[in-house]
Amino acid sequence: MRKFHPPRSRFGLWLERNGISLMELSRKSGVSHATLSFLASGSSQRPSRLTERKLRPVLREYGVDTTDFWDLGL
């Protein structure tokens, strides 16, 4: 039986490749698990400014930035 793999965004693929769980990122950033799951899905949604502000310092700890995943029009 084939394993089902849901579509993933660049952010979701990065999480998988680096073994970072949504729970871990949620705990460190203060962003809800549901929001992170939505951003990691194949949707073309980008984070709100508040979510981006919470994620940016945590992602920088991993050597990446929010602009590596989303065009935020900054």
C-alpha positions in Angstrom: 0.0 0.0 0.0 1.3 3.5 -0.9 1.7 6.1 1.7 -0.3 9.2 1.1 1.8 12.4 1.0 -0.2 15.6 1.2 0.9 18.5 -0.9 3.5 20.7 0.8 4.7 24.3 0.5 8.4 25.2 0.5 8.0 25.8 4.2 6.5 22.3 4.7 9.2 20.6 2.7 11.9 22.4 4.7 10.3 21.3 8.0 10.2 17.7 6.7 13.8 17.7 5.4 15.1 19.1 8.7 13.0 16.9 11.0 11.3 19.9 12.7 7.9 19.2 14.0 5.0 21.6 14.0 4.6 21.1 17.7 8.3 22.1 18.3 8.0 25.2 16.1 4.7 26.2 17.7 6.1 25.9 21.2 9.2 28.0 20.3 7.3 30.7 18.2 4.0 31.0 19.9 2.2 30.4 16.6 -0.6 27.9 16.8 -0.2 24.4 15.4 -3.2 24.9 13.1 -1.7 28.0 11.6 1.7 26.3 11.0 -0.1 23.3 9.5 -1.9 25.6 7.1 1.3 27.3 6.1 3.1 24.0 5.6 0.3 22.7 3.4 0.4 23.1 -0.4 -1.7 26.3 -0.2 -0.2 29.5 -1.5 -1.1 31.4 1.7 1.5 33.6 3.3 1.6 34.4 7.0 0.0 37.5 8.5 2.4 40.1 9.7 2.0 39.1 13.3 2.7 35.4 12.5 5.7 36.4 10.4 7.1 38.5 13.3 6.7 35.5 15.6 8.3 33.1 13.2 11.2 35.2 12.0 13.5 35.0 15.1 12.8 31.2 15.5 13.5 30.5 11.8 16.7 32.5 12.1 17.9 30.1 14.8 17.8 27.4 12.1 19.6 29.6 9.6 16.7 30.6 7.4 14.4 33.5 7.1 10.7 33.9 6.4 11.5 35.4 3.0 13.1 32.0 2.0 9.5 30.6 2.0 7.1 33.5 1.3 7.1 36.7 -0.8 6.1 39.1 1.9 6.4 42.2 -0.1 8.5 43.9 2.6 
